[in-house]
Amino acid sequence: MLPPERDLVRNLAEWLPRQRWFGGKDGPIHDLTIGTATELLHGDPSLHHLVLDVRQDDTTDHYQLLLGARRDLPDRLRHVEIGGPCGDRSAKARLYDAAHDPDLTRVLLDALANGASAGPLRFHHADGARIRTDLASLPMTAEQSNTSLLFGDEYICKLFRRLSPGVNLDLEVNLALSRGGCARVPAVLGWIELEPGLGARAGEGGEPVTLALLSDYLHTGVDGWSLAIASVRDWFAHTSPPGGDEWAELDASAAGGDFAAEAERLGAATAEVHRALADAFGVTVVPPGEVRAMAARMNAELTGTCRAVPGLAPHAKALTEAFLDLAARAEPLPVQRVHGDYHLGQVLRTESGWTVLDFEGEPARTQSERRALAHPLRDVAGMLRSFEYAARFLITKAGTVPSESGPRLETRAHAWAARNRAAFCRGYAAGGGPDPAAHSVLIRAFEFEKAVYEVRYEAQNRPAWLAVPLKSLAHLTV
């Protein structure tokens, strides 16, 4: 039921740059070819799995698409149509992104439950997993780099849109932690792989590629970012008692929506996950020379970012001193698998406590960079930065607060961040993690490294947010 390949490629080349998950929006597509095409359901509608090879300049990236084809497209799917009618007069098909079609996504559940194969696709279910196949799907709207499908209130299936060779870190880490009995991650139920890999014809070698991950859906969970923002909003709205002095602006515990107890519990849960990662993947000790090299990379990134973002320059001296201090005090450092992109949006508060999600690492980094071992305090630093962001989100968001209240709210933001940072570190140390207070040089370098990354990212992608990392550095570098 698919149209001629030339028509399909033309439509895809026009449609692809408009998708949130397409990573090449900053440049034109120079070539688009269909790497693999596998029919998963024949008829009307039909379902096809495509891997698109997209060349931009000298780089070729690979994207996954579930392509649906119908002769008559219902109104509920018109917003995901790809081009207009394709094919000859006798068999014109309307093409669309079938991730939005619950009539077709059930095919994925059937194949996962049965451990099926289709062409180069392999469907796996975890040992002992019993997967229901009668659930309708609904795509989540919050993600940008991937697409997640909710099947009822039972499962969440993450489709990795931009593909990389090898086992996806999210699958590798979650599967290892699930098998090790870690209760802080959603249980892995199944996954889909492409054989033999990317950039090769079927049967010509290459690594398996993870296409999707099916996990338990924690329907009672609320993400940490939402909870933190609610706490900040309550603190900003809190009225000091009559006659209160400046100290009232610094006592963030006075507001009814205090987040510190949850921050402390989150710290303990983070330490638990780090122990589970160490048990699953092991710990290695790197020599002082590698620590000095790491500090040199931090300083080089700072230099480049100061050239690109002049607003960082006033903090450069304090940041450089932190990196030089790390190099001067370098000693053997234990490293292990860590989360790699740890922040409040990557954790859920459920009825049974905190759960950690998304072990893919920072999306802008290469696979080898994401797999690199690190000291667990790198994750701690990421969460400390996230508290700084949560504290200032409502100030930065245009029109949220009157401009004349800015200085007062910045004082309150700093107080909220400081209280919750301390609570998180306290919980992390009590939970068995390395005490940030006893590793002040290391945690300070990690946090400043993350802040430099944030400054560059915001300047390139969200200029209105640049004040967040710069304002926090004004407090942290004194």
ABEGO torsion letter per residue (X at the ends): XBBBAAAAAAAAAAAAAABAABAAAABBBABBBBABBBBABBEOBBBBBBBBBBBBEABBBBBBBBBBBBABBBAAAAAABBEBBBEBAABBBBBBBAAABAAAAAAAAAAAAAGBBBEABBBBBBBGBBBBAABBBBBBAABAABBBBBBEAABBBBBBABBBBEBBAAAAAAAAAAAAGBAABBBBABBBBBOAEBGBBBGAEEBBBBABBBBBBBAABBBAAAAAAAAAAAAAABBBBBGBBAAAAABAAABAABAAAAAAAAAAAAAAAAAAAAAAAEBBBBBAAAAAAAAAAAAAAAAAAAAABAAAAAAAAAAAAAAAAAAAABBBBBBBBBAGBBBAAABBBBAAEBBBBGAAEBAABBAAAAABBBBAAAAAAAAAAAAAAAAAAAAABBGABBAAAAAAAAAAAAAAAAAAAAAAAAAAAAAGBBBAAAAAAAAAAAAAAAAAAAAAAAAAABAAAAAAAAAAAAAAAX
